[in-house]
């Protein structure tokens, strides 16, 4: 056997070994099928359904998402920016009472903007943004998908198909709110700083026994937890056209 043939066989063997190792690394990084199920939760089931039950194809798609977006590090929000986003979300909920579709359109725009501010692909690349969010917020990303679909659905009289009903819009907005809350929630370091500041303020004013804001039942924004309280906004009985 000539030297050239031997060298060629060695190169081929090395390439095959490298390919096997690479696939093993990807599988370990994603945790294999079980790891993907744990990581993606309901997104795993949706991927399987989208591939007509082909789990291998679905897992390959999810592994590719992890490879592209798994190393993304979410950027923190400044407290002033977080406050502005929370105020805008509260306005969305108020708007829903009189104009459900316009509220959903604004919610879609707002979530895309917040995601971009956190370091995800911007809203002009919606599919890529959605894939990245699914890697890091798998359990809540579907609400954003529903809101985006509803926001771009045909309107009454457009002749392009049936428009989304008020109840469908309400459910989409309710589900999307979970992702918005995830994206606007303070980081742990911010929460500790807020807690220290609140404790110091209570000691200074002598109001340490005052009920925490999280237990109040008004409709103000609880910025320390990244939550909005406006149960009336999505109450079916108060929505026009429901």
Beta strands, then each sheet from edge to edge (+ up, - down):
strand 1: 221-222
strand 2: 227-228
sheet 1: 1+ 2-
end
